[in-house]
Amino acid sequence: MDNFTFHNTTKIIFGKGSENRVGKEVSKYSKKILLHYGGGTIKKTGLYDRVVSSLKKSGVDYIELGGVNPNPKLSLVRDGIKICKENDINFILAVGGGSVIDSSKAISIGALYNGDVWDFYLGKARIKDSLPIGTILTIPAAGSESSTGSVITNEDGAYKRAVNSELIYPKFSILNPELAFTLPKYQVASGSADILAHLMERYFTNSQHVELMDRIIESTMKTVINNVSTVLSQADNYDSWAEIMWSGTVAHNNLLNTGRVGDWGSHDIEHELSGIYDVAHGAGLAVIFPAWMKYVYKHDINRFVQFAVRVWNVENSFNVPEKTAIEGIKKVEDFFKLIGLPTNLKELGITDDRLEEMASKATNSDSSTVGNFVKLGKEDVYSILKLAQEK
Amino acid sequence: MDNFTFHNTTKIIFGKGSENRVGKEVSKYSKKILLHYGGGTIKKTGLYDRVVSSLKKSGVDYIELGGVNPNPKLSLVRDGIKICKENDINFILAVGGGSVIDSSKAISIGALYNGDVWDFYLGKARIKDSLPIGTILTIPAAGSESSTGSVITNEDGAYKRAVNSELIYPKFSILNPELAFTLPKYQVASGSADILAHLMERYFTNSQHVELMDRIIESTMKTVINNVSTVLSQADNYDSWAEIMWSGTVAHNNLLNTGRVGDWGSHDIEHELSGIYDVAHGAGLAVIFPAWMKYVYKHDINRFVQFAVRVWNVENSFNVPEKTAIEGIKKVEDFFKLIGLPTNLKELGITDDRLEEMASKATNSDSSTVGNFVKLGKEDVYSILKLAQEK
């Protein structure tokens, strides 16, 4: 087990009707906030009205900024920063999924910075301060509601880049599984793939003696796998949604990477995909991850055997471990197919060939590598994209 | 899954040599602290010197109070409060196991209270404020390093009582598995039983649809079970100690009871045992828990079957589930025996008969019940103690 520090400060408020506590929670921090949300679904579902009513009850004034899209854009982040600076706003409430929350985090660091917020995403500036943010989660997927990360796309060149800092843990996150009832099936499936991907990125590690977290990651994967089909066929199944929503947060709140180094290569590759083609992040991961697995599994067959046996209930071929490992990878692919996700680039709607460009971008023109389990250069990334294309 | 809030604010600093960071961490809060510890083992092992050196390097002044015993006593807590009040101390550093940490928490709430600190433990006063505390953990067991609890024994009548408050989460806890290398075997075994008991208390619940936490609790139990024998035979096995130490914290940091109501009846019964006889808490639990299981398992045989199959790898007797359940309970008992713990009152050194007195104390003279999975009155508690005696 590697040395680590773990200090997740986000307060989780979980359960039916929990969004009605938002005014009370926000008012501990500010009476004048930015209310940030997406394409307006929250207005159709009535969530917007409940949030605004709760804010008003607690005497919280707000300025609205909607319009966050999947793969949230830098331009809107800049708009949000401008609003915060011009109106002395010192709290941001994100109501939505990972994109809205990531966009809010970007605004929260940009609002207290004199330069351009993109500096942080380019690694040119270090986060030293941020406005506090709170969230009401509507899509179990990204885990941003209790994470240190924010991923933003710069439309100028279609670059998708991430920052990580303990300073952007939300102060609180409100998780009501009922809010997921209205999600379209494709988004449900993509979100579940995103959660599984967060778990698999952490699982595939070279760190030794990590039994507790191995087992807890496996537990969380099994729970997600066991409950996705239920919510796909019964959109209002609270119990299964509760399992998935809480799993999505636990998957990405940094507990599950204590004592180990995760991989994150598939995420880096997928970021180039959704940066250029604007596909759903989770769907992109469903395409990239199995291809990545096929390319790297020989690096540590035992770990892939453990994954196959413990997570996917594959019967171990003790004499031919490789067979078990490969069967586990097939289970992942089968699962993504079962829940209606693409498992190759063509199914994802990508028929042109910009593989070389993506491989180059992911590795900064071959000057760096992605991933930790196996460090992948430009040629490796190209090969994985090729595998994803051909499947 | 029940509605819940979860907000554990303790910063965990985990790994080899991590105690050398204590001065830096403490100095974020205070330059004048109470250094609280136990019987002086930390002086023999050199830990005391390293702590003091780190404090001095960071310019932190300290007043010492050693002498905490297992089942920490109210009188010493009162001494600590007096020292804090008279010397304007505003931070407490606990160096030791659960007893030292619980004693520090008691001092931290008493130091800012005008009445008698025992009021909190009797439920006569509510915790509204506390001094910040930090810990360096030397015994993986109680989980107090990242919990909301503190258990103190009032020697006047041998009452052992608990408080719970989010205000007593330590600000930081330093966990270095190397510090456990010198523990006597009996303490290792008792500590492991304590960790398992914390997991079992959470596991046996009437809350429905709690798959994620069921699985994570099972994961943590399996990890503890898999590693105890190793550290009993190889006292300096860092890897196994790391698994146990981190498991001990995860077991009790409140994540694992999210969405569910735990039982805690066995703890309440054991508190009377160690309150009167001053036995090791974990050893007391090793005696009480199997007796409790035998008394209550019919309340939910399916849950006991799941426990037997998933945690103890018992082959399920599908046609006679009760057989599986009973075999699981036997596995618990066998495990405690294997690691050298008593499994009945006689082996614990208790030969007189004060069962009635303990049953009465645990249930406040039959005016209340203990436990949630099954609510137990005085007669039930007496029956469980009788089972523990006869085994």
Interface residues (C-beta under 8 A of the other chain):
Chain A: M1 D2 N3 F4 T5 F6 H7 N8 T9 T10 K11 I12 I13 F14 G15 K16 S18 Q208 H209 E211 L212 R215 I216 E218 S219 T220 K222 T223 N226 N227 D239 S240 A242 E243 W246 S247 V250 L255 T258 G259
Chain B: M1 D2 N3 F4 T5 F6 H7 N8 T9 T10 K11 I12 I13 F14 G15 K16 S18 Q208 H209 E211 L212 R215 I216 E218 S219 T220 K222 T223 N226 N227 D239 S240 A242 E243 W246 S247 V250 L255 T258 G259
